[in-house]
Amino acid sequence: MNASDPNSFHILYVDDEEKALHYFRQMFEDEYVIHTANNAAEGYRILETYGTRIGILLTDQRMPGESGVELMDRARRLHPNLVRILVTAFTDYQSAVKAVNEGRAYRYLHKPLDPVQLSTILRQGMETYHTLLERERLLSEKAETIRSALMADKVAGMGIMAEGLNHHLRNALTVVRAFIDLAPMKLMEEIDARPPRDANFWVETQHHAQAQLERIQNLLTHLAHASHARKLVRSEEVTLHAVLEEVSSTLAGHLHERNLRIEFALAPGLPPLLVHGERFRQLWRLLFIEEITHLQPGDHFRIQASVSRETNGQEQVVMTLTDNGSWGSQDRAANLFDPFFTRSRKPDDFGVNMMACYVTMHLHGGTIDARRLEPQGLELTMRLPLDPAQSTEEAEHFFQRALEHEHRWRAREGLAA
C-alpha cells in the first residue's frame, strides 16, 4: 500500500505530545496518508472532513479535554467501520481493557510504541478495514435481490389468498346479488297485495347489501392488484403536480364533506416521472381515500416532494405525506401495511389499500415507509428512483435484519460497533 495510491485509506493519529505525532508521521508517511491532531476536538473535525477515507484512528487515552475512549465512542457513531486503536500508558491499563471489551477499540497499545509491532498492527488494521468495506459493499449489492425475494414471497401469499377469496366469495356473491336484484320486484308484489308494515326496511336493506357487495368487490380488486409480483413497466411520463390535482379534483366532494384541508409543497423544477400510469394514479387515490377515511373533520394533510441523491449517486424523488390524525395507543406505524389492519376502525376502512400502495411502490423499484408523529399524526415517505432501470437503496428496517450477521461477525472479531 502506498500513500500515492488513490485507493489507499488514511490514518489519523491523535496525541497531545507533538513529538509523538512528529515521529509517527516520519515512520509511516511513505506508506499511508497521515493526519495528526493534538486534541480530540481537532481529531473529530478531521474525521468529519475526510469521512470514510480515514480507515484507522489511533488515539492517545490521556489528553487535555476529551479522552481517547470518548473520542473513539463519538467516532464509532460517526463512522462505524473505522478501525480504532487506543494508545495507553501502563496506568491506563484498565481503561484500555474496558474499551476493547465494550467494542470501542480494535486493539490497544502501550507507550512507548514499538515501530515494528505498530507497523504490523497498522497493516492488519487496514486489511480489516478493507474487509469491512468489502462486506458492506457485497451486502448492498445483494440486498435488493434479497428484499425483492422477501417481498415476492409476501405478495405471492397475498395472491394465493386473493385466488381463494375470488373462488369462494364470488360464487357466494352471485347468489346474494341475484336475491338483491329480485328484491325490488318482490317488494312491489307484496305492496300490491298487502301494504307491509315497514316498506322502508326493504329499501334500506337492499341499499346496505349493495354497498357491502361493492365493498367486497373492491377488496378483491385491490387484492388482485397486489398479487402481481412482477416489476411494472414504467412507460408513461407524468408530472406529480398534475396527478395530485387530478386525484384531489376527483375526490373534492369527499374532502369538502369531511372538511379536510390539503396542502401541496412540491419543489420547484421537480422533473417528470416515468411511471406505470394506472397504478401510480391508483396509488395516490388510495392514499387520499386513506386520509378521507380516518381523519376527523377539520384535520389536514400535506404532500411534499423533492429530488435527492442517494449515497450511491442515484437520483430519486422523495414524496412525503404527513397528517395530524390520531392513532390508537397500541398501534405501530409498521402495521399500516398489514392487509388486515385498519387505522380508523371504521367499516369502510380497507387495510388492504395500504398494502396495495406498498406493492405498487415496490414494483416501481421504490419504497414506502411509515412512522408516527408526536404528539399525533402519520408520516408516509415514498422514494422512487428517477431511472426506471434502477431501484432505491434498501429500507433501514431491512438493512437491520440483513446486518445482524455482520454484527455477530464484528463481535466475534472484537469490532462490534
Order of alpha helices (4+ residues) and beta strands (2+ residues): beta-alpha-beta-alpha-beta-alpha-beta-alpha-beta-alpha-alpha-beta-alpha-alpha-beta-beta-alpha-beta-beta-alpha-beta-beta-alpha-alpha
